[in-house]
Amino acid sequence: KKSFAGCENIKKVTLPGTLTDKEISAFHGLNISKVVLSKTVRELPKWMMELCRNAEEVLVEDRNPDFKSVNGWLLSKDGTKLFTVPDIEKVEIPNGVKYLEESLFAHKKNLIEVWFPDSIKTIGKELFWYSINLEKVRLPKKIKEISERAFCGCKALKGIEIPEGVFEIGLAAFYGCNYAEDIVIASTVQRIGNNAFALCDQVKRLEVRAFIPPTIEAKTFYKVDRNIDFVVPAGSQKGYAEHEYWSEFIREVPTDVVDNKGDNMVVYTQDGMLYIKGWNLDYLLFDTTGRLIYTGRDAQLSLPRGVYLLNVGDKTYKVAM
């Protein structure tokens, strides 16, 4: 036990596959920067993972049948699972990686930017747990789920955009991201866990692109200001206004717009086009600076992405492109 106590100059250690849990205490208190896995290491018990996680570089002997090292990063032999990365400013995960070790980027103080390949489908549990300087993440295009506490405590994130394809955001996934000013939630999201965006108290704009309000809990947006700019698809406002929790963001309950013949007004967006039909009066369309974009009746308008104000009679509606 503590066989190397006082040997502060030890920077490299080679681990055999025969090392036991009890014997690992020999390395306690050492600042080891390089770990080498011998050819006999066939699995990664918790103590070995901790040693590798804290090292600046992990190397693997060539004849090891289960693991390999690429630029000092530890991967499975087939390159589909990434086990460790050093604490560096920018990480670009190699193409072909499908699985990430739980809490892979947890407590990385130097980490600022991460790029994911599209081969990854899930952002795992506590993946970026309290990586307090993380500012930018390029999420994979085919991602399906953001797991619980994935970005918990990542307070340096300035904006959060959930990509299309994600159907679930887990418990406390973005808890405490209190520098984020803008949140965009994809149209495919169906469920958002409790405390998912709790303590994101600097948010100024929340856009939800799902026409049907996603399922949320009482504290999903705990401490998020209810008077922020809240944007939902045209025609879906009433559904959000009638929802138990989403309604907290609605300052004025929308009503159906009907003309003097009782025909409903139809407003929808598709492929960058705004369609307005079924109104027998002229309407006014403004951008958020107050500039008049269009005036008339039925229309098909090609508009850039953004938020617009549609004025009909004495009512005004937000339209998100």
C-alpha positions in Angstrom: 0.0 0.0 0.0 1.3 3.4 -1.0 4.5 1.8 -2.3 5.5 4.9 -4.2 4.8 7.4 -1.5 7.1 10.4 -1.8 8.1 9.6 -5.4 6.7 12.8 -6.9 8.9 12.6 -10.0 7.3 9.4 -11.3 5.5 10.6 -14.5 5.0 7.3 -16.4 3.6 4.0 -15.4 3.0 0.8 -17.4 0.1 -1.3 -16.1 0.0 -5.1 -16.4 -3.3 -6.9 -16.7 -2.6 -8.7 -13.4 -2.8 -5.6 -11.2 -5.5 -5.9 -8.5 -7.8 -3.3 -7.0 -5.8 -3.4 -3.7 -2.5 -2.9 -5.5 -3.7 0.3 -7.2 -3.4 2.2 -3.9 0.3 2.1 -4.5 -0.2 5.0 -7.1 -2.3 7.2 -4.8 -1.0 10.8 -4.6 1.1 10.6 -7.7 0.8 13.0 -10.6 1.2 10.5 -13.4 1.1 12.1 -16.9 1.6 9.0 -19.1 -0.1 5.6 -18.7 0.9 2.6 -20.8 -1.5 -0.4 -21.0 0.4 -3.6 -21.5 -0.7 -6.3 -24.0 -2.3 -8.3 -21.1 -4.8 -5.6 -20.1 -8.2 -6.9 -21.4 -10.6 -4.8 -19.4 -10.8 -1.4 -17.7 -11.9 -1.6 -14.0 -12.9 1.7 -12.4 -9.5 2.3 -10.7 -7.7 1.9 -14.0 -10.1 4.2 -15.8 -9.5 6.9 -13.2 -5.7 6.6 -13.6 -6.1 6.9 -17.4 -8.6 9.7 -17.2 -6.3 11.9 -15.2 -3.3 11.3 -17.4 -2.2 13.6 -20.2 -1.5 10.6 -22.5 -2.5 7.0 -22.6 -0.5 4.5 -24.7 -1.2 0.9 -25.6 1.2 -1.8 -26.5 0.8 -2.9 -30.1 -0.1 -6.5 -29.3 -3.0 -5.6 -27.0 -6.1 -7.3 -28.7 -8.7 -5.0 -27.1 -7.4 -1.4 -27.0 -5.4 1.1 -29.0 -4.1 4.6 -28.6 -4.5 7.4 -31.2 -2.7 10.6 -30.4 -2.6 9.6 -26.7 -6.4 9.0 -26.6 -7.6 5.5 -25.5 -10.0 3.7 -27.8 -11.4 0.2 -28.4 -9.4 -1.8 -30.9 -12.0 -1.3 -33.6 -12.2 2.4 -32.9 -15.9 2.5 -32.1 -15.6 3.5 -28.4 -13.6 6.4 -26.9 -12.6 5.9 -23.3 -10.3 8.9 -22.5 -9.2 12.2 -23.9 -6.8 14.7 -22.3 -7.9 18.0 -20.8 -7.2 20.2 -23.9 -9.0 23.2 -25.3 -10.5 21.7 -28.5 -11.5 18.1 -29.1 -12.6 16.7 -32.5 -13.8 13.2 -32.0 -12.7 10.8 -34.8 -15.1 9.6 -37.4 -16.4 6.1 -36.7 -16.6 6.5 -32.9 -20.1 5.4 -31.9 -19.9 5.1 -28.1 -18.4 7.4 -25.4 -17.3 6.5 -21.9 -19.7 7.9 -19.3 -18.6 11.3 -18.0 -15.8 11.4 -20.6 -15.5 15.2 -20.5 -16.5 15.7 -16.8 -14.6 18.4 -14.9 -12.4 19.2 -17.9 -11.3 22.7 -16.9 -9.4 23.5 -20.2 -12.1 22.3 -22.6 -13.6 25.0 -24.7 -14.9 23.3 -27.9 -16.0 19.8 -28.9 -16.9 18.5 -32.4 -18.9 15.2 -32.7 -19.0 12.9 -35.7 -22.4 12.0 -37.0 -21.7 8.3 -36.1 -22.7 9.2 -32.5 -26.5 8.9 -31.7 -26.6 9.7 -28.0 -25.1 12.3 -25.7 -24.5 10.1 -22.6 -25.1 10.6 -19.0 -23.1 13.3 -17.3 -20.9 13.5 -20.4 -19.8 17.2 -19.8 -20.5 17.3 -16.1 -19.2 20.7 -14.8 -16.9 21.4 -17.7 -17.1 25.0 -16.6 -15.3 26.6 -19.6 -17.1 24.7 -22.4 -18.4 27.3 -24.8 -19.2 25.5 -28.1 -20.4 22.0 -29.0 -21.1 20.8 -32.5 -23.7 18.1 -32.0 -24.1 15.2 -34.4 -26.7 15.5 -37.1 -28.3 12.1 -36.3 -28.5 12.4 -32.5 -31.6 11.0 -30.9 -31.2 11.7 -27.2 -29.4 14.0 -24.8 -29.2 12.0 -21.5 -29.6 13.2 -18.0 -27.1 15.8 -16.6 -25.2 15.7 -19.9 -24.3 19.4 -19.8 -25.0 20.0 -16.1 -22.9 22.9 -14.8 -21.5 24.0 -18.2 -22.0 27.6 -17.3 -19.9 29.0 -20.2 -22.3 27.8 -22.9 -23.7 31.0 -24.5 -26.4 29.4 -26.6 -28.2 26.0 -26.7 -29.7 24.6 -29.9 -31.1 21.1 -29.9 -30.8 19.7 -33.4 -33.6 18.1 -35.4 -33.9 14.4 -34.7 -33.6 14.6 -30.9 -36.7 13.2 -29.3 -35.8 13.4 -25.6 -33.8 15.8 -23.4 -33.0 14.1 -20.0 -33.3 15.1 -16.4 -31.1 18.2 -15.6 -29.5 17.9 -19.0 -28.6 21.7 -19.1 -28.9 22.4 -15.4 -27.0 25.5 -14.4 -26.0 26.7 -17.8 -26.6 30.2 -16.6 -24.7 32.1 -19.3 -26.9 30.8 -22.1 -29.0 33.6 -23.5 -30.8 31.7 -26.3 -32.5 28.2 -26.3 -33.8 26.6 -29.5 -35.6 23.3 -29.2 -36.1 21.1 -32.3 -39.5 20.2 -33.8 -38.8 16.5 -33.1 -38.5 16.8 -29.3 -41.3 15.0 -27.5 -40.1 14.9 -23.9 -38.0 17.2 -21.7 -37.1 16.1 -18.2 -37.4 17.9 -14.9 -34.8 20.5 -14.2 -33.5 20.1 -17.8 -33.0 23.9 -18.1 -33.2 24.8 -14.5 -31.1 27.8 -13.3 -30.6 29.0 -16.9 -31.5 32.3 -15.5 -29.9 34.5 -18.2 -32.1 33.2 -21.1 -33.6 36.0 -23.1 -35.2 34.0 -25.9 -36.8 30.5 -26.0 -37.9 29.0 -29.3 -39.8 25.7 -29.4 -40.2 24.4 -33.0 -42.5 21.5 -32.1 -46.1 22.1 -33.2 -47.4 19.8 -30.5 -46.0 21.0 -27.1 -43.4 18.5 -25.7 -44.0 16.9 -22.4 -42.3 18.8 -19.6 -42.4 18.8 -15.8 -43.1 21.5 -13.2 -39.4 22.4 -12.8 -38.1 21.8 -16.3 -37.5 25.6 -16.7 -37.0 26.3 -13.0 -35.8 29.9 -12.5 -36.1 30.8 -16.2 -37.8 34.1 -16.6 -41.4 33.7 -17.8 -41.4 37.1 -19.5 -38.7 36.3 -22.1 -39.3 36.2 -25.8 -41.2 32.9 -26.4 -41.5 31.7 -29.9 -43.6 28.7 -31.2 -44.8 27.7 -34.7 -47.6 29.7 -36.2 -50.9 28.1 -35.4 -49.6 26.2 -32.3 -50.0 29.0 -29.7 -53.3 27.9 -28.4 -51.9 24.4 -27.6 -49.1 25.9 -25.6 -51.4 28.4 -23.9 -53.6 25.5 -22.7 -50.7 23.4 -21.5 -50.3 23.2 -17.7 -46.6 24.3 -17.7 -45.9 25.8 -21.1 -48.7 28.3 -20.5 -46.5 30.1 -18.0 -44.6 31.6 -20.9 -47.7 32.8 -22.7 -48.4 36.4 -21.8 -51.6 36.7 -23.8 -53.8 33.6 -24.5 -54.2 33.4 -28.3 -57.7 33.1 -29.9 -58.7 31.7 -33.2 -58.8 34.3 -36.0 -62.0 34.1 -38.1 -63.3 36.3 -40.9 -66.9 37.6 -41.2 -67.9 34.3 -42.9 -66.6 32.2 -40.1 -63.7 30.7 -42.2 -60.5 30.1 -40.2 -57.4 32.0 -41.1 -54.5 29.6 -42.0 -50.9 30.5 -41.3 -48.1 28.0 -41.7 -44.4 27.7 -42.8 -42.9 25.2 -45.1 -39.5 25.0 -46.9 -38.6 28.6 -46.1 -42.0 29.9 -47.2 -44.7 31.7 -45.2 -48.3 30.9 -46.3 -51.3 33.1 -45.2 -54.7 32.3 -46.4 -58.4 32.8 -45.6 -58.6 36.4 -44.4 -60.8 39.0 -46.1 -58.9 42.0 -44.7 -55.5 43.3 -45.4 -52.8 42.3 -43.0 -49.4 43.8 -42.1 -46.2 41.7 -41.6 -43.3 43.3 -39.7 -39.8 42.1 -38.7 -38.7 42.5 -35.1 -37.2 45.9 -35.8 -40.7 47.2 -36.8 -39.9 47.3 -40.6 -42.9 46.6 -42.7 -42.2 43.5 -44.8 -45.5 43.1 -46.6 -49.1 44.3 -46.7 -52.0 42.5 -48.5 -54.2 39.5 -48.2 -53.5 35.9 -49.2 -49.8 35.4 -49.7 -46.9 33.1 -50.2 -43.7 34.8 -49.0 -40.1 33.6 -49.1 -38.5 34.9 -45.8 -35.2 34.4 -44.1 -35.1 32.6 -40.8 -36.2 34.7 -37.9 -39.3 36.0 -36.0 -42.0 38.1 -37.6 -45.0 40.0 -36.3 -48.3 39.5 -38.2 -50.9 42.2 -37.5 -54.6 41.4 -38.5 -57.2 43.9 -37.3 -56.6 44.5 -33.6 -54.5 41.4 -33.0 -50.8 40.6 -33.4 -49.2 37.2 -33.8 -45.6 36.0 -33.7 -44.5 33.8 -36.6 -41.2 31.9 -36.4 -39.4 30.8 -39.6 
